[in-house]
């Protein structure tokens, strides 16, 4: 693959030795629409994404629609096959492992989806839904029954819920079922794609609290994908901010939120309205112009430059690399905030 | 003669008949919107916030509406369709969450705005189109003359939302009801659209009803807030008061369960147990009592009797909790 941006860590880098998940130079190019004679150029949804996830931590992946965060999440668990780069789980490259050989590993990384109802089979009972991953692992019927009982209690549902169908539950309860299924095989990593954004505010807090408690009890690591910056701040240890298929900033949660280095991160944070009228009246707000651009037709150089208040000539021509900016942070900007 | 408030809603009730029996989506709501002011209505799914706005606009298909909603003194509830049609667009307009449902896919954006304008003001098609280009420019659409010739699908999400606001404002209404107008937008685009609404309000003295589930948006734009739960008003207060000294346990629970960018690090989220009530089988008495920490701590027959009405607890501050004592 030819990129004008040599990634900070190339595909041969094995990643941190203690990493649970290592992602290097990950890319996804969807085929372009058919033209009259040939296909038009592909759409680069994800480009040169690299990060590590350590055991038991939560990495938040934030960005606006079309930034490639969900595509990245799907590639992490091989629901999508990347067109470039590499994903390693516990040091083992799983990028091109055939699906049938991936099966033993599947129990160790799972996924939670945004729409709990769409991700649950409406014709199966809770018992059947939560038992499915255990059956796939070839557990005995007796073990499965006992396990499923424990799991539904673990996520705050009652044993009498086991024989019910998804439509008999509220959105929050359905998401609990999705979480129980994801945790059935006691995975080390769960990729959660917008797990609370379809829920009412009062229910969101229940699910976020549940995910935090389960992490403390089970030591599971999360990749938490969301557009809601406040939720991500609350649950994440580290945060990666994506824009148009690339990570523009990644670092410890506190650093990224309190001292954002990338102008996009800064603008994004300042755009979130705070539930505090007095603060809202006096707050400095960076209002970005225009909409996020389309990945089908990305701007030259730094893809953020047309909306960036700090853009200069260099930004129009040269894409910045993701480079270290103080301890525990990397930023892709020619002129990062001090 | 004292001038009428721009919108005065009294004891508004909306009932639907369904196969499973009547559903009372809104039960006796009161509020007032003055010119140049914004009332925020906040609530979760099933709270009745959207149904309230549809009933005011006369867009409630098949529902029974009782009570009163007066636009500058003119009664809207039970008004004949023709009168409502004249008022809609001309005096009051609506902005929705999804611009694609409000804009027709077969007609250009300019034609749709021009058509709405001619419906109320007549005149030539050419003059109406010129007016459409003007309002598209007013809402910050670049190259409005060119964009007026385009179809809704050629607009980005943020631009479509602006186009819908342009459509709503084309006949210079006094009242705009915006139902989750920025919920489908990215946060950077949301900031632009909120900025636009506030600027237009300042320039034209619009009264705005902003319906949303997002307390941040409420804090940003609202002067006064109505918190709805299970079809009733739970609390009503000026925005500053509501956020600094919420009185109703639901409002408090909502604020405590909100992850915030401005929270101290390590602040725990305190969630509200249970789920919002079903409208088909609402709990007796206060709709919030099954989830209420006050009721759990101090069960009170008044929580489970009749649905408690709003009571004044301090100057301009009303709460529907029977446990709330008057402090001011």
Interface residues (C-beta under 8 A of the other chain):
Chain A: X64 X65 X170 X172 X173 X200 X201 X202 X203 X204 X205 X206 X208 X209 X227 X228 X229 X230 X231 X233 X234 X235 X254 X257 X267 X268 X269 X271 X272 X273 X274 X275 X276 X277 X278 X279 X280 X285 X287 X288 X289 X291 X292 X307
Chain B: X44 X45 X156 X157 X158 X159 X186 X187 X188 X189 X190 X191 X192 X194 X195 X213 X214 X215 X216 X217 X218 X219 X220 X222 X239 X240 X243 X244 X253 X254 X255 X257 X258 X259 X260 X261 X262 X263 X265 X268 X269 X270 X271 X272 X273 X275 X276 X291
